[in-house]
Amino acid sequence: MEYLDLYVIHMPVCQKPGPPVFPARREDALPFDFKGVWQATEECQRLGLARAIGVSNFTTKHPSINHTTAVSVGGVEPGLPAAKACLDTALESSCLDEKGIHVQAFSPLGGQSWTGERNAVLESQVLAEIAKARGKTVAQVSLRWVYEQGVSFVVKTYKQERLKENLEIFDWELTDEDRFKISQIPQKKLAGFAYIFKPEGEFTSVDISEISPAED
């Protein structure tokens, strides 16, 4: 390919050079060079290698969100109790209102579980009740809610019938009552990136709070 439509820094995590290992050793964690990595990302765009650039799993506290207006997309990979948690309200506000950064929800249907917890989106009783009343699937209700927030999303599925269902959200709307019910679902945020590292060992060269996407 001559260029990428979108080039995103996946997460503010850095490890010692070498073959990737998962989970990684905690002592192999290194401080993340926000400025250097972001400048290299901007250079990719300047050279025409990327049409748009952005960050994923960053928070409003991270420098690339706070100190630049060049970000095209701010990706949110939520911990999700339901559709309401597809967006971190603070991040959305910072991106859309202050910096003109477009928000994209990655894996808005709950995605894979790294901690063994249940899928709080697809198993949400509130969303199930709305879906039944509207003759839709829980996934369609969730995606429609995200769409109505002005947010784009990336849904992962290999099943043709689900691909078709995911596209069938544009010819109907949620009701005000639906939106109110969804707004009352408690929000759940990610606990951080500790799951990337083995439980044993210590973070000797990096503050674990610096690589956590969860905000206060």
C-alpha positions in Angstrom: 0.0 0.0 0.0 1.1 3.5 -0.7 -0.6 5.0 2.3 -2.9 4.3 5.2 -6.3 6.0 5.6 -5.7 6.0 9.4 -2.6 5.4 11.5 -3.3 5.2 15.2 -1.0 4.8 18.2 -2.7 1.8 19.8 -1.8 2.5 23.5 0.7 4.5 25.6 2.7 1.4 26.6 6.4 0.8 25.9 8.5 -2.3 26.5 12.2 -3.1 26.2 13.2 -4.0 22.6 13.0 -7.6 21.6 10.5 -10.2 20.4 7.0 -9.5 21.7 5.8 -11.7 24.6 2.4 -11.8 26.1 1.9 -11.4 28.9 5.1 -9.3 29.3 7.4 -9.1 32.3 6.7 -6.1 34.4 10.3 -5.2 34.7 10.4 -4.9 30.9 8.1 -1.9 30.9 9.6 1.4 29.9 8.4 5.0 30.2 6.4 6.0 27.1 7.9 8.8 25.0 4.7 10.7 24.2 6.4 13.6 22.4 8.8 11.5 20.3 6.1 8.9 19.3 3.6 11.6 18.4 6.2 13.6 16.3 7.0 10.4 14.4 3.3 9.9 13.8 2.9 13.4 12.5 5.9 12.8 10.2 4.1 9.8 8.7 1.2 12.1 7.8 3.5 14.8 6.5 5.2 12.3 4.1 1.8 11.2 2.9 2.1 7.7 4.4 -1.1 8.3 6.5 -4.1 10.3 5.5 -5.2 10.7 9.1 -3.6 10.1 12.5 -4.8 9.5 16.0 -4.5 7.8 19.3 -6.3 4.9 21.0 -6.6 4.1 24.7 -5.3 7.5 25.7 -7.0 9.8 28.2 -7.5 13.6 28.4 -4.5 13.6 30.8 -2.1 12.3 28.2 0.1 14.9 26.4 -0.9 13.9 22.9 -4.5 14.7 23.7 -3.8 17.8 25.8 -1.2 19.5 23.7 -2.0 18.9 20.0 -4.8 19.7 17.6 -3.5 17.4 14.9 -5.2 14.3 16.1 -7.9 13.2 13.7 -9.3 10.3 15.7 -9.4 9.5 19.4 -10.2 5.8 19.8 -12.1 4.5 22.8 -12.0 0.8 23.6 -14.5 0.7 26.5 -14.9 -1.7 29.3 -18.6 -1.3 28.7 -21.4 -2.2 31.1 -23.7 -1.3 28.2 -24.0 1.1 25.3 -23.7 4.2 27.5 -20.2 3.3 28.3 -19.1 3.3 24.7 -17.9 6.8 25.4 -16.0 8.2 28.3 -17.8 11.5 28.7 -14.8 13.5 29.6 -12.8 12.2 26.6 -15.7 12.8 24.3 -16.2 16.4 25.5 -12.5 17.2 25.3 -12.2 15.8 21.8 -15.3 17.0 20.2 -15.9 20.3 21.9 -12.4 21.7 22.5 -10.1 20.1 19.9 -12.3 19.0 17.1 -11.1 15.4 17.4 -13.4 12.8 16.1 -14.2 9.9 18.5 -14.3 6.3 17.3 -15.5 3.5 19.5 -13.5 0.3 19.0 -15.3 -3.0 19.8 -18.5 -1.2 21.1 -20.3 -4.5 21.6 -18.1 -5.6 24.5 -15.3 -7.2 22.6 -13.1 -9.9 24.0 -12.8 -10.3 27.7 -9.2 -10.1 29.1 -10.4 -10.6 32.7 -13.0 -13.3 32.3 -15.9 -11.0 33.0 -19.2 -11.4 31.3 -20.1 -9.3 28.2 -22.0 -6.5 29.9 -23.3 -5.1 26.6 -24.7 -8.2 24.9 -26.0 -9.5 28.2 -27.5 -6.2 29.4 -31.1 -6.7 30.5 -31.9 -3.0 29.8 -30.7 -3.3 26.2 -32.4 -6.7 25.8 -35.8 -5.2 26.8 -35.4 -2.3 24.4 -34.3 -4.7 21.6 -37.3 -6.9 22.2 -39.8 -4.0 22.2 -38.3 -2.5 19.0 -37.9 -5.8 17.1 -34.1 -5.4 17.0 -31.1 -7.2 18.3 -29.1 -6.0 21.3 -26.2 -5.3 19.0 -28.3 -3.1 16.8 -29.6 -1.1 19.7 -26.1 -0.5 21.0 -24.7 0.5 17.6 -27.7 2.8 17.0 -27.0 4.5 20.3 -23.3 5.0 19.4 -24.3 6.3 15.9 -26.8 8.8 17.5 -23.9 10.3 19.5 -22.1 11.2 16.3 -19.4 8.6 16.9 -18.0 6.1 14.4 -17.3 2.6 15.5 -15.4 -0.5 14.6 -17.2 -3.8 15.0 -15.5 -7.1 14.7 -17.3 -10.1 13.3 -16.7 -12.7 10.6 -20.3 -13.9 10.4 -22.1 -12.7 7.3 -25.5 -12.5 9.0 -24.0 -10.2 11.7 -22.3 -8.0 9.2 -25.7 -7.5 7.6 -27.4 -6.8 10.9 -24.7 -4.3 11.9 -25.6 -2.2 8.8 -29.3 -2.2 9.5 -29.3 0.6 12.0 -29.8 3.7 9.8 -33.6 3.6 8.9 -34.9 3.8 12.5 -34.2 5.7 15.7 -34.2 5.1 19.4 -37.1 6.8 21.3 -36.6 9.3 24.0 -37.6 6.7 26.5 -35.0 4.3 25.1 -32.3 6.9 25.4 -33.3 7.7 28.9 -33.1 4.0 29.9 -29.7 3.7 28.4 -28.5 6.9 30.1 -29.3 5.3 33.5 -27.0 2.3 32.9 -24.0 2.7 35.3 -20.8 3.4 33.4 -17.8 1.1 33.7 -14.3 2.0 32.7 -11.3 -0.1 32.0 -9.1 -0.9 35.0 -5.9 -0.3 33.1 -3.2 -2.2 31.2 -2.0 -4.4 34.0 -3.4 -7.5 32.1 -0.6 -7.0 29.5 2.0 -7.9 32.1 2.5 -11.0 34.2 1.1 -10.7 37.8 4.5 -11.4 39.3 7.3 -8.8 39.2 7.3 -5.1 39.8 7.0 -2.0 37.6 10.6 -0.8 38.2 10.9 1.8 35.5 7.4 3.1 34.9 4.4 4.4 36.9 1.5 2.0 36.3 -0.9 5.0 36.4 0.8 6.4 33.3 -0.4 3.4 31.2 -3.9 3.2 32.5 -6.8 4.4 30.3 -9.1 4.7 33.3 -9.7 8.3 34.5 -10.7 9.6 37.9 
